[in-house]
Amino acid sequence: MSGSYWEQVLADDLAVPTDRPLADLTAELTRMLGDADPARRDGLALPTLGTWVQRGVYDDLLPGLGDGMAAGLTIGLGENGTDTVFRRSFSALVLGACIARDNRRPLVLGGKVLEWGDRIATWLLRERDTRGLVPGKGWAHAVAHGADAIGTLARSPHLSAPELTVLLDVVADRVLAPVDHLWVHGETDRLAMSVVSVLRRELVPVGVLEPWVNRLAAHADSERSTADDPYLVTGNAQAFLRSLYLLLAVGPRPPQTRSDLLLVLVDALRRTNFSLAPAGHH
């Protein structure tokens, strides 16, 4: 269908058209999630699918829709710099919307949500294309969209302490993975927000969080790095620790572990920032 068809749907407050089967509409919108034209992908397909999920249009079909989005995470996975990233990245947003819908009212079996979580984590860790804004094509933003999905997953009642701890490790693994450019489009802020969603469940103790922070800090010190470009190697970890500190220090709805975790983060930031080190530190 032409873009004007979907522009009319948008103009009609995203009411579900009655002239075509929902399955056909969904298939077309799913293809549009991978469109290199941001007006079709970000301006039409995403808000339509997201709104329909939120309004309950897919409540009886949610497992199938989520599985379709999970399949989209694998299309072109391993490629870097190609247009396939849009399908993967925007599938993650819609899959997150499916999980958010189930968070509000139980529609999906717990095992299915955990399966979706595994698919999201596997994709996020294997994603090589971490571009933010792509000139002429709009947002790719795979890391930010993956972070949003992780945050939504963290709020699922189907996840308990072991699964939440895995999510923290997934975030750390993503932050510490080698990159060919530093993230500059808010990715570390979005990842930090996903971690706060984990912390607000009040199920992960400080005894788990402290070594997790220290693992990140060990890779965040540009002064101690022996790499040719130490800032490329340590920059994402350093930015993430700062994002998490800021969010816990001044953000809303602080978790109960906030005070203890801030002490751990302050220590980590002092150790990894030469200008903050105590006198005599080299």
Backbone as JSON, one array per atom type, in Angstrom:
{
  "sequence": "MSGSYWEQVLADDLAVPTDRPLADLTAELTRMLGDADPARRDGLALPTLGTWVQRGVYDDLLPGLGDGMAAGLTIGLGENGTDTVFRRSFSALVLGACIARDNRRPLVLGGKVLEWGDRIATWLLRERDTRGLVPGKGWAHAVAHGADAIGTLARSPHLSAPELTVLLDVVADRVLAPVDHLWVHGETDRLAMSVVSVLRRELVPVGVLEPWVNRLAAHADSERSTADDPYLVTGNAQAFLRSLYLLLAVGPRPPQTRSDLLLVLVDALRRTNFSLAPAGHH",
  "N": [[0.85, -1.19, 0.0], [0.37, 2.33, -0.49], [2.21, 5.13, 0.94], [0.37, 7.09, 1.53], [-1.93, 5.76, 2.3], [-1.35, 4.84, 4.88], [-0.78, 7.24, 6.06], [-3.31, 8.29, 6.15], [-4.5, 6.55, 7.95], [-3.07, 7.3, 10.21], [-4.0, 9.92, 10.42], [-6.62, 9.37, 11.11], [-6.58, 8.93, 13.82], [-5.29, 6.55, 14.27], [-7.1, 4.46, 14.11], [-8.09, 1.08, 13.54], [-8.01, -0.02, 10.25], [-10.81, -1.2, 8.34], [-10.94, -2.31, 5.88], [-9.18, -4.23, 5.16], [-7.7, -7.41, 6.07], [-6.52, -7.85, 9.44], [-4.18, -9.32, 9.69], [-2.9, -8.94, 7.23], [-2.46, -6.2, 7.27], [-0.74, -6.06, 9.45], [1.46, -7.53, 8.55], [2.39, -5.86, 6.51], [3.03, -3.52, 7.94], [5.05, -4.56, 9.53], [7.06, -5.11, 7.64], [7.55, -2.48, 6.93], [8.86, -1.56, 9.17], [11.49, -1.98, 8.67], [12.14, -0.16, 6.75], [14.16, 2.13, 4.95], [13.42, 4.72, 4.84], [12.76, 7.21, 7.05], [10.3, 8.41, 7.47], [8.37, 6.53, 6.83], [9.12, 4.35, 8.42], [9.69, 5.28, 11.13], [7.8, 7.23, 11.38], [5.34, 6.19, 10.61], [5.0, 3.22, 10.66], [6.05, 2.4, 13.22], [4.61, 4.03, 15.23], [2.02, 3.15, 14.62], [1.94, 0.31, 15.01], [2.83, 0.25, 17.68], [0.84, 1.73, 19.03], [-1.45, 0.21, 18.47], [-0.8, -2.17, 19.81], [-0.73, -1.17, 22.42], [-3.38, -0.36, 22.76], [-4.7, -2.73, 22.86], [-5.39, -4.11, 20.57], [-4.06, -6.35, 19.67], [-4.33, -8.19, 21.68], [-5.31, -10.87, 21.82], [-3.56, -12.02, 20.13], [-1.01, -11.68, 20.87], [1.27, -13.39, 21.58], [2.01, -14.4, 19.03], [2.53, -12.04, 17.56], [4.67, -10.99, 19.05], [6.56, -13.05, 18.65], [6.99, -12.72, 15.94], [8.24, -10.24, 15.9], [10.51, -10.89, 17.38], [11.73, -12.58, 15.57], [12.42, -10.7, 13.69], [14.63, -9.54, 14.86], [16.81, -10.98, 14.06], [17.35, -10.57, 11.42], [19.71, -9.96, 9.07], [21.6, -9.83, 11.06], [24.79, -9.22, 12.38], [25.73, -7.81, 10.28], [27.15, -4.61, 9.42], [26.66, -1.2, 9.08], [24.71, -1.36, 7.15], [21.34, -1.24, 5.79], [19.79, -3.1, 7.1], [19.81, -2.87, 9.81], [17.74, -1.26, 10.66], [15.38, -2.78, 10.65], [15.96, -4.67, 12.64], [16.43, -3.04, 14.91], [14.03, -1.57, 15.23], [12.19, -3.6, 15.46], [12.84, -4.46, 17.98], [11.8, -2.4, 19.56], [9.02, -2.71, 19.16], [8.66, -5.31, 20.11], [9.31, -4.79, 22.75], [7.09, -3.23, 23.34], [5.1, -5.19, 23.27], [5.84, -6.71, 25.5], [5.49, -4.77, 27.47], [2.74, -4.45, 27.34], [1.9, -6.94, 28.31], [2.94, -6.67, 30.84], [1.14, -4.91, 31.96], [-1.31, -6.24, 31.88], [-1.88, -9.66, 32.32], [-1.17, -11.58, 29.58], [0.42, -13.32, 28.25], [2.21, -16.35, 28.5], [4.58, -16.99, 31.12], [6.93, -18.33, 30.34], [7.13, -17.7, 27.65], [7.61, -14.93, 27.69], [10.11, -14.95, 28.94], [11.53, -16.27, 26.97], [11.39, -14.37, 24.91], [12.94, -12.45, 26.19], [15.45, -13.72, 26.2], [15.91, -13.69, 23.46], [16.07, -10.95, 22.92], [18.33, -10.26, 24.48], [20.33, -11.84, 23.28], [20.36, -10.79, 20.68], [21.08, -8.06, 21.24], [23.65, -8.28, 22.27], [25.0, -9.35, 20.12], [24.74, -7.51, 18.15], [26.29, -5.55, 15.75], [26.09, -3.13, 14.5], [26.1, -0.12, 15.66], [25.32, 2.44, 15.15], [23.95, 5.71, 15.72], [22.27, 8.21, 14.8], [21.56, 8.09, 11.43], [22.69, 9.61, 8.6], [20.32, 11.08, 6.47], [18.63, 8.92, 6.73], [17.61, 8.71, 9.21], [17.0, 7.61, 12.61], [18.86, 4.83, 13.72], [19.91, 3.54, 16.1], [20.26, 1.16, 17.66], [21.41, 0.26, 20.11], [20.25, 1.96, 22.02], [17.52, 1.38, 21.65], [17.56, -1.32, 22.29], [18.28, -1.1, 24.97], [15.98, 0.13, 25.98], [14.14, -1.95, 25.63], [15.22, -3.84, 27.38], [14.82, -2.51, 29.79], [12.01, -2.49, 29.93], [11.55, -5.21, 30.03], [12.7, -5.75, 32.49], [10.74, -4.87, 34.21], [8.86, -6.82, 34.12], [6.68, -9.11, 35.71], [7.33, -11.73, 35.42], [10.0, -12.06, 35.7], [12.5, -12.78, 38.05], [14.94, -12.51, 40.76], [17.29, -14.0, 39.73], [17.01, -13.77, 36.88], [16.93, -11.01, 36.59], [19.48, -10.35, 37.43], [20.92, -11.45, 35.35], [20.14, -9.68, 33.32], [21.5, -7.36, 34.14], [24.12, -8.22, 33.69], [24.03, -8.52, 30.94], [23.76, -5.84, 30.14], [26.23, -4.84, 31.09], [28.01, -6.4, 29.55], [27.38, -5.45, 27.0], [28.13, -2.76, 27.21], [30.86, -3.04, 27.54], [31.75, -4.22, 25.25], [33.88, -4.29, 22.35], [34.09, -1.4, 20.24], [33.78, 0.55, 17.2], [33.36, 3.2, 17.26], [32.63, 5.73, 19.66], [29.65, 5.93, 21.64], [27.34, 8.49, 21.17], [24.79, 9.36, 21.24], [23.05, 9.35, 23.44], [23.01, 6.73, 24.33], [24.27, 5.58, 26.6], [22.86, 6.76, 28.64], [20.31, 5.69, 28.28], [20.85, 2.97, 28.69], [21.59, 3.11, 31.36], [19.15, 3.86, 32.46], [17.73, 1.51, 32.03], [19.0, -0.15, 33.83], [18.3, 1.05, 36.25], [15.61, 0.41, 36.21], [15.81, -2.32, 36.72], [16.89, -2.18, 39.31], [14.81, -0.99, 40.74], [13.07, -3.05, 41.17], [13.85, -4.13, 43.5], [15.11, -6.52, 44.15], [17.69, -7.34, 43.65], [20.61, -7.65, 45.41], [22.99, -5.43, 47.11], [25.37, -6.78, 47.38], [25.63, -8.14, 45.02], [25.62, -6.07, 43.22], [27.89, -4.47, 43.72], [30.36, -5.86, 42.86], [29.64, -5.93, 40.19], [29.61, -3.23, 39.37], [32.33, -2.73, 39.82], [33.52, -4.35, 37.93], [32.85, -3.0, 35.57], [34.19, -0.61, 36.1], [36.82, -1.41, 35.99], [37.34, -1.39, 33.33], [37.22, 1.21, 32.58], [39.14, 3.13, 32.88], [41.03, 5.41, 31.42], [43.61, 6.27, 31.86], [45.06, 4.06, 32.64], [44.87, 2.34, 30.54], [46.39, 0.5, 27.9], [45.93, 0.72, 25.26], [46.14, 1.92, 21.83], [44.34, 3.98, 21.32], [43.16, 4.96, 24.05], [40.81, 6.15, 24.94], [38.8, 5.34, 23.21], [38.55, 2.7, 23.93], [37.85, 2.77, 26.62], [35.87, 4.66, 26.86], [33.0, 4.28, 26.56], [32.35, 2.74, 28.81], [33.12, 4.48, 30.86], [31.4, 6.66, 30.38], [28.96, 5.39, 30.82], [29.07, 4.71, 33.57], [29.04, 7.29, 34.65], [26.54, 8.16, 33.74], [24.85, 6.4, 35.13], [25.45, 7.07, 37.77], [24.52, 9.76, 37.83], [21.79, 9.42, 37.32], [20.95, 7.95, 39.52], [21.62, 9.73, 41.53], [20.08, 12.08, 41.17], [17.73, 11.34, 39.99], [14.22, 10.31, 39.58], [12.15, 8.33, 41.82], [14.01, 6.69, 43.48], [15.78, 3.59, 43.99], [15.87, 1.29, 46.81], [18.47, 0.53, 47.23], [19.95, 2.72, 46.62], [21.64, 4.57, 48.18], [23.82, 2.97, 49.09], [24.75, 2.06, 46.63], [25.47, 4.44, 45.36], [27.73, 5.16, 46.83], [29.49, 3.15, 46.05], [29.66, 3.74, 43.33], [30.74, 6.34, 43.37], [33.27, 5.81, 44.41], [34.26, 4.2, 42.33], [34.26, 6.03, 40.2], [36.06, 7.93, 41.12], [38.4, 6.41, 41.14], [38.78, 5.99, 38.45], [39.05, 8.38, 37.2], [41.42, 10.64, 36.65], [41.55, 13.31, 37.49], [39.94, 13.34, 39.7], [41.09, 11.83, 41.58], [42.47, 11.09, 44.86], [44.94, 13.19, 46.49], [48.33, 12.4, 45.78], [47.77, 10.09, 44.42], [48.6, 8.14, 41.64]],
  "CA": [[0.0, 0.0, 0.0], [1.14, 3.56, -0.56], [2.35, 5.84, 2.2], [-0.83, 7.89, 1.8], [-2.89, 4.9, 3.01], [-1.0, 4.83, 6.3], [-0.93, 8.61, 6.55], [-4.73, 8.46, 6.46], [-4.71, 5.82, 9.21], [-2.53, 8.17, 11.25], [-4.93, 11.05, 10.55], [-7.84, 8.85, 11.72], [-6.26, 8.56, 15.2], [-4.8, 5.17, 14.26], [-8.16, 3.44, 14.14], [-7.73, -0.06, 12.7], [-8.82, -0.04, 9.03], [-11.71, -2.36, 8.21], [-10.99, -2.74, 4.49], [-8.19, -5.3, 4.94], [-7.51, -8.24, 7.27], [-5.49, -7.38, 10.36], [-2.93, -10.03, 9.41], [-2.26, -8.29, 6.09], [-2.0, -4.9, 7.74], [0.39, -6.29, 10.34], [2.6, -7.95, 7.73], [2.92, -4.69, 5.82], [3.67, -2.66, 8.93], [6.3, -5.22, 9.95], [8.05, -4.83, 6.58], [7.88, -1.06, 6.99], [9.8, -1.33, 10.27], [12.84, -2.04, 8.11], [12.26, 0.79, 5.65], [15.22, 3.12, 5.14], [12.78, 6.03, 4.89], [12.29, 7.37, 8.42], [8.89, 8.81, 7.51], [7.58, 5.3, 6.82], [9.52, 3.48, 9.53], [9.57, 5.92, 12.43], [6.65, 8.1, 11.4], [4.08, 5.48, 10.36], [4.95, 1.83, 11.13], [6.26, 2.27, 14.67], [3.48, 4.5, 16.05], [0.81, 2.36, 14.39], [2.05, -0.97, 15.73], [2.92, 0.51, 19.12], [-0.47, 2.16, 19.53], [-2.37, -0.93, 18.42], [-0.46, -3.05, 20.94], [-1.13, -0.49, 23.66], [-4.84, -0.3, 22.84], [-5.26, -4.07, 23.01], [-5.79, -4.69, 19.28], [-3.39, -7.65, 19.49], [-4.32, -8.94, 22.94], [-5.49, -12.31, 21.57], [-2.55, -12.44, 19.15], [0.25, -11.13, 21.33], [2.41, -14.29, 21.42], [2.42, -14.46, 17.63], [3.15, -10.78, 17.18], [5.98, -10.92, 19.69], [7.45, -13.98, 17.96], [7.35, -12.1, 14.67], [9.22, -9.19, 16.19], [11.75, -11.57, 17.78], [12.36, -13.05, 14.33], [13.01, -9.52, 13.05], [15.92, -9.23, 15.49], [17.88, -11.78, 13.46], [17.49, -10.27, 9.99], [20.94, -9.25, 8.79], [22.43, -9.7, 12.26], [26.2, -9.4, 12.06], [26.1, -6.78, 9.32], [27.45, -3.3, 10.0], [26.6, -0.14, 8.1], [23.69, -1.63, 6.14], [19.98, -0.83, 6.18], [19.08, -4.13, 7.87], [19.77, -2.48, 11.22], [16.46, -0.64, 11.0], [14.41, -3.84, 10.97], [16.3, -5.24, 13.94], [16.3, -2.06, 15.98], [12.64, -1.2, 15.45], [11.52, -4.8, 15.97], [13.07, -4.49, 19.43], [10.85, -1.48, 20.19], [7.67, -3.29, 19.14], [8.69, -6.43, 21.05], [9.2, -4.16, 24.07], [5.68, -2.83, 23.54], [4.36, -6.42, 23.59], [6.15, -7.05, 26.89], [4.85, -3.74, 28.3], [1.31, -4.77, 27.39], [1.75, -8.07, 29.23], [3.21, -6.16, 32.19], [-0.07, -4.24, 32.45], [-2.34, -7.26, 32.11], [-1.26, -10.92, 31.89], [-1.67, -12.1, 28.31], [1.41, -14.23, 27.68], [2.82, -17.25, 29.49], [5.89, -16.53, 31.58], [8.0, -18.92, 29.55], [7.24, -16.96, 26.4], [8.28, -13.66, 27.98], [11.53, -15.25, 29.17], [12.09, -16.57, 25.65], [11.61, -13.07, 24.26], [14.08, -11.83, 26.86], [16.66, -14.35, 25.66], [16.1, -13.23, 22.07], [16.52, -9.56, 23.0], [19.7, -10.24, 24.99], [21.22, -12.41, 22.26], [20.51, -9.79, 19.61], [21.77, -6.87, 21.69], [25.07, -8.59, 22.44], [25.6, -9.68, 18.84], [24.56, -6.38, 17.22], [27.53, -4.86, 15.41], [25.8, -1.81, 13.95], [25.68, 0.69, 16.81], [25.11, 3.83, 14.73], [22.8, 6.4, 16.28], [21.56, 8.9, 13.72], [22.14, 7.78, 10.12], [22.37, 10.74, 7.72], [19.35, 10.85, 5.42], [17.78, 7.76, 7.0], [17.04, 8.81, 10.55], [17.57, 6.87, 13.74], [19.04, 3.38, 13.81], [19.79, 3.55, 17.57], [20.02, -0.2, 18.15], [21.76, 0.11, 21.52], [19.22, 2.65, 22.82], [16.27, 0.61, 21.58], [17.79, -2.53, 23.08], [18.22, -0.71, 26.38], [14.57, 0.34, 26.32], [13.51, -3.27, 25.74], [15.72, -4.45, 28.62], [14.14, -1.85, 30.9], [10.63, -2.99, 29.98], [11.65, -6.61, 30.47], [13.0, -5.74, 33.93], [9.5, -4.63, 34.95], [7.95, -7.96, 33.97], [6.55, -9.96, 36.9], [7.84, -13.07, 35.13], [11.43, -12.1, 36.0], [12.87, -12.68, 39.46], [16.32, -12.08, 40.99], [18.3, -14.55, 38.8], [16.87, -13.2, 35.54], [17.3, -9.59, 36.66], [20.94, -10.32, 37.48], [21.36, -11.69, 33.96], [19.97, -8.43, 32.57], [22.62, -6.49, 34.5], [25.31, -8.72, 33.0], [23.87, -8.2, 29.52], [24.1, -4.43, 29.99], [27.68, -4.69, 31.24], [28.67, -6.99, 28.38], [27.18, -4.55, 25.85], [28.94, -1.57, 27.44], [32.28, -3.37, 27.47], [32.1, -4.81, 23.94], [34.67, -3.38, 21.5], [33.33, -0.59, 19.28], [34.62, 1.34, 16.28], [33.12, 4.6, 17.58], [31.95, 5.9, 20.94], [28.23, 6.28, 21.56], [27.16, 9.92, 21.46], [23.38, 9.69, 21.06], [22.27, 9.04, 24.63], [22.91, 5.29, 24.58], [24.62, 5.21, 27.98], [21.75, 7.18, 29.51], [19.22, 4.72, 28.12], [21.27, 1.75, 29.38], [21.5, 3.37, 32.8], [17.73, 3.81, 32.82], [17.31, 0.11, 32.1], [19.54, -0.69, 35.08], [17.45, 1.56, 37.34], [14.39, -0.42, 36.19], [16.17, -3.54, 37.44], [17.08, -1.88, 40.73], [13.52, -0.67, 41.36], [12.39, -4.29, 41.58], [14.32, -4.36, 44.89], [15.4, -7.96, 44.27], [19.12, -7.6, 43.45], [21.27, -7.05, 46.58], [24.23, -4.68, 46.9], [26.45, -7.74, 47.25], [25.75, -8.46, 43.59], [25.83, -4.83, 42.46], [29.24, -3.91, 43.89], [31.31, -6.42, 41.88], [29.2, -5.57, 38.84], [30.16, -1.9, 39.12], [33.79, -2.8, 39.76], [33.87, -4.93, 36.64], [32.78, -1.9, 34.6], [35.23, 0.37, 36.42], [38.11, -1.96, 35.57], [37.5, -1.12, 31.9], [36.81, 2.6, 32.37], [40.24, 4.02, 33.27], [41.87, 5.69, 30.25], [45.0, 6.46, 32.29], [45.73, 2.76, 32.79], [44.74, 1.56, 29.32], [47.58, 0.44, 27.04], [45.49, 0.75, 23.86], [46.57, 3.07, 21.05], [43.35, 5.01, 21.63], [42.56, 4.49, 25.31], [39.46, 6.69, 25.14], [37.87, 4.5, 22.46], [38.4, 1.44, 24.66], [37.27, 2.99, 27.96], [34.91, 5.76, 26.86], [31.6, 3.9, 26.8], [32.21, 2.32, 30.21], [33.21, 5.68, 31.69], [30.16, 7.42, 30.2], [27.86, 4.65, 31.45], [29.15, 4.88, 35.03], [28.59, 8.65, 34.95], [25.09, 8.2, 33.53], [24.18, 5.69, 36.22], [25.6, 7.9, 38.97], [23.65, 10.92, 37.74], [20.4, 8.99, 37.4], [20.68, 7.57, 40.91], [21.8, 10.88, 42.42], [19.04, 13.11, 41.03], [16.57, 10.82, 39.27], [13.01, 10.03, 40.36], [11.86, 6.99, 42.35], [15.26, 5.96, 43.73], [15.64, 2.27, 44.62], [16.35, 1.22, 48.19], [19.93, 0.35, 47.23], [20.56, 3.94, 46.07], [22.72, 5.13, 48.99], [24.98, 2.08, 49.03], [25.27, 2.0, 45.27], [26.14, 5.7, 45.07], [29.07, 5.09, 47.42], [30.29, 2.29, 45.18], [29.89, 4.46, 42.07], [31.67, 7.44, 43.64], [34.6, 5.21, 44.51], [34.66, 3.76, 40.99], [34.54, 7.22, 39.38], [37.32, 8.52, 41.62], [39.52, 5.57, 40.72], [38.94, 5.95, 36.99], [39.19, 9.75, 36.68], [42.66, 11.14, 37.25], [41.35, 14.61, 38.13], [39.18, 13.16, 40.93], [41.84, 10.94, 42.49], [43.04, 11.78, 46.03], [46.34, 13.63, 46.36], [49.28, 11.31, 45.91], [47.39, 8.99, 43.55], [49.21, 8.21, 40.32]],
  "C": [[0.88, 1.25, 0.0], [1.23, 4.2, 0.82], [1.11, 6.62, 2.55], [-1.89, 7.08, 2.54], [-2.63, 4.98, 4.52], [-1.04, 6.24, 6.89], [-2.39, 8.89, 6.9], [-5.09, 7.73, 7.75], [-4.23, 6.68, 10.39], [-3.48, 9.35, 11.51], [-6.23, 10.64, 11.22], [-7.6, 8.35, 13.15], [-5.91, 7.08, 15.32], [-5.89, 4.14, 14.53], [-7.78, 2.32, 13.17], [-8.61, -0.06, 11.45], [-9.66, -1.32, 8.94], [-11.73, -2.92, 6.79], [-10.01, -3.86, 4.17], [-8.06, -6.12, 6.21], [-6.37, -7.7, 8.14], [-4.15, -8.05, 10.07], [-2.18, -9.37, 8.26], [-1.7, -6.92, 6.49], [-0.72, -5.05, 8.59], [1.63, -6.68, 9.54], [3.22, -6.75, 7.01], [3.63, -3.75, 6.78], [5.0, -3.25, 9.39], [7.39, -5.0, 8.92], [8.49, -3.37, 6.65], [8.81, -0.72, 8.15], [11.24, -1.33, 9.78], [13.07, -1.06, 6.99], [13.35, 1.81, 5.95], [14.67, 4.55, 5.19], [12.22, 6.24, 6.29], [10.83, 7.79, 8.52], [7.98, 7.59, 7.54], [7.85, 4.45, 8.07], [9.14, 4.08, 10.88], [8.28, 6.74, 12.53], [5.32, 7.4, 11.24], [4.04, 4.09, 11.02], [5.06, 1.73, 12.64], [5.08, 2.8, 15.49], [2.21, 3.69, 15.84], [0.85, 1.06, 15.17], [2.07, -0.73, 17.24], [1.58, 0.89, 19.72], [-1.46, 1.0, 19.53], [-2.08, -1.94, 19.54], [-0.98, -2.45, 22.24], [-2.64, -0.48, 23.85], [-5.49, -1.69, 22.94], [-5.7, -4.72, 21.73], [-5.24, -6.12, 19.13], [-3.48, -8.54, 20.73], [-4.47, -10.44, 22.73], [-4.39, -12.88, 20.68], [-1.14, -12.09, 19.63], [1.44, -12.1, 21.23], [2.93, -14.36, 19.98], [3.09, -13.19, 17.16], [4.55, -10.65, 17.77], [6.98, -11.85, 19.02], [7.9, -13.41, 16.62], [8.39, -11.01, 14.86], [10.56, -9.81, 16.61], [12.49, -12.1, 16.55], [13.04, -11.89, 13.6], [14.35, -9.13, 13.62], [17.09, -9.94, 14.81], [18.17, -11.41, 12.01], [18.73, -9.4, 9.77], [21.87, -9.11, 9.98], [23.88, -10.07, 11.95], [26.68, -8.39, 11.02], [26.36, -5.46, 10.05], [27.43, -2.26, 8.89], [25.58, -0.36, 7.0], [22.31, -1.26, 6.69], [19.24, -1.9, 6.98], [18.96, -3.77, 9.34], [18.4, -1.91, 11.6], [15.42, -1.69, 11.39], [14.7, -4.43, 12.35], [15.98, -4.27, 15.07], [14.84, -1.72, 16.27], [11.78, -2.4, 15.84], [11.68, -4.89, 17.49], [12.09, -3.56, 20.16], [9.45, -2.08, 20.25], [7.6, -4.5, 20.07], [8.62, -5.9, 22.48], [7.78, -3.72, 24.36], [4.81, -4.04, 23.88], [4.58, -6.82, 25.05], [5.48, -6.05, 27.83], [3.35, -4.0, 28.43], [1.05, -5.92, 28.36], [2.05, -7.63, 30.67], [1.96, -5.54, 32.8], [-1.2, -5.23, 32.74], [-1.82, -8.58, 31.54], [-1.94, -11.5, 30.65], [-0.8, -13.21, 27.74], [1.97, -15.1, 28.79], [4.22, -16.77, 29.84], [7.04, -17.07, 30.76], [8.21, -18.2, 28.23], [7.95, -15.63, 26.62], [9.78, -13.89, 28.21], [12.23, -15.6, 27.86], [12.36, -15.29, 24.88], [12.81, -12.36, 24.88], [15.4, -12.4, 26.36], [16.95, -13.84, 24.25], [16.61, -11.79, 22.04], [17.98, -9.49, 23.43], [20.69, -10.75, 23.94], [21.45, -11.41, 21.13], [21.37, -8.61, 20.07], [23.28, -7.11, 21.81], [25.76, -8.89, 21.12], [25.49, -8.55, 17.82], [25.87, -5.65, 17.0], [27.29, -3.43, 14.94], [25.24, -0.92, 15.06], [25.59, 2.18, 16.42], [23.89, 4.42, 15.43], [21.95, 7.0, 15.18], [22.29, 8.63, 12.4], [21.74, 8.9, 9.16], [21.41, 10.35, 6.59], [18.38, 9.72, 5.69], [17.22, 7.74, 8.42], [17.73, 7.9, 11.56], [17.67, 5.38, 13.46], [18.94, 3.01, 15.3], [19.56, 2.17, 18.19], [20.32, -0.34, 19.64], [20.7, 0.77, 22.41], [17.91, 1.88, 22.82], [16.39, -0.7, 22.36], [17.72, -2.24, 24.56], [16.78, -0.51, 26.82], [13.85, -1.0, 26.51], [13.94, -3.98, 27.02], [15.01, -3.83, 29.82], [12.7, -2.31, 31.05], [10.6, -4.43, 30.49], [11.88, -6.68, 31.98], [11.75, -5.53, 34.77], [8.51, -5.79, 34.87], [7.88, -8.78, 35.26], [7.07, -11.38, 36.67], [9.34, -13.19, 35.44], [11.65, -11.94, 37.5], [14.37, -12.39, 39.55], [17.33, -12.69, 40.0], [18.22, -13.94, 37.4], [17.26, -11.72, 35.52], [18.82, -9.43, 36.72], [21.54, -10.57, 36.11], [21.23, -10.41, 33.13], [21.1, -7.45, 32.88], [23.89, -6.92, 33.77], [25.24, -8.44, 31.5], [24.24, -6.74, 29.27], [25.61, -4.22, 30.09], [28.42, -5.24, 30.02], [28.55, -6.08, 27.16], [28.06, -3.3, 25.99], [30.42, -1.85, 27.19], [32.7, -3.96, 26.13], [32.91, -3.81, 23.12], [33.78, -2.65, 20.5], [34.29, 0.14, 18.36], [34.34, 2.84, 16.42], [32.4, 4.67, 18.92], [30.5, 6.3, 20.72], [28.06, 7.73, 21.98], [25.7, 10.34, 21.34], [22.53, 9.19, 22.23], [22.18, 7.57, 24.99], [23.23, 4.93, 26.03], [23.54, 5.65, 28.96], [20.61, 6.16, 29.46], [19.58, 3.39, 28.8], [21.21, 1.93, 30.89], [20.04, 3.34, 33.27], [17.23, 2.38, 32.91], [17.81, -0.54, 33.39], [18.7, -0.21, 36.26], [16.12, 0.79, 37.38], [14.62, -1.75, 36.89], [16.22, -3.26, 38.94], [15.76, -1.61, 41.44], [12.7, -1.91, 41.7], [12.78, -4.69, 42.99], [14.61, -5.85, 45.14], [16.89, -8.29, 44.15], [19.88, -6.89, 44.57], [22.56, -6.31, 46.2], [25.42, -5.62, 46.74], [26.66, -8.22, 45.82], [26.14, -7.22, 42.8], [27.27, -4.32, 42.55], [30.26, -4.53, 42.94], [30.93, -6.11, 40.44], [29.73, -4.19, 38.46], [31.68, -1.96, 38.97], [34.29, -3.44, 38.47], [33.86, -3.85, 35.55], [33.92, -0.91, 34.83], [36.6, -0.11, 35.95], [38.4, -1.68, 34.1], [37.2, 0.34, 31.57], [37.94, 3.6, 32.62], [41.16, 4.25, 32.08], [43.33, 5.86, 30.62], [45.77, 5.14, 32.33], [45.66, 1.91, 31.52], [46.02, 1.62, 28.5], [47.2, 0.49, 25.56], [46.02, 2.0, 23.15], [45.64, 4.26, 21.27], [42.63, 4.59, 22.9], [41.13, 4.99, 25.5], [38.41, 5.9, 24.37], [37.57, 3.21, 23.22], [37.63, 1.64, 25.96], [36.08, 3.95, 27.97], [33.48, 5.37, 27.16], [31.38, 3.47, 28.24], [32.23, 3.53, 31.14], [31.91, 6.49, 31.6], [28.97, 6.72, 30.87], [27.89, 4.81, 32.96], [28.68, 6.28, 35.44], [27.08, 8.78, 34.79], [24.35, 7.55, 34.69], [24.28, 6.48, 37.52], [24.6, 9.05, 38.95], [22.18, 10.54, 37.93], [20.03, 8.61, 38.83], [20.75, 8.77, 41.84], [20.62, 11.84, 42.36], [17.77, 12.61, 40.36], [15.39, 10.52, 40.18], [12.98, 8.58, 40.85], [13.13, 6.17, 42.61], [15.01, 4.61, 44.38], [16.21, 2.29, 46.04], [17.86, 1.08, 48.27], [20.68, 1.62, 46.83], [21.77, 4.4, 46.88], [23.98, 4.28, 48.91], [25.6, 2.07, 47.64], [25.97, 3.3, 44.88], [27.56, 5.72, 45.65], [30.0, 4.26, 46.54], [30.64, 3.02, 43.88], [30.86, 5.62, 42.26], [33.09, 6.91, 43.72], [35.13, 4.8, 43.14], [35.04, 4.96, 40.12], [35.82, 7.91, 39.84], [38.53, 7.72, 41.12], [39.81, 5.66, 39.23], [39.01, 7.34, 36.36], [40.35, 10.41, 37.39], [42.43, 12.44, 38.02], [40.59, 14.5, 39.45], [39.93, 12.34, 41.97], [42.37, 11.74, 43.68], [44.49, 12.19, 45.76], [47.28, 12.47, 46.6], [48.97, 10.13, 45.03], [48.04, 9.19, 42.18], [48.65, 7.12, 39.43]]
}
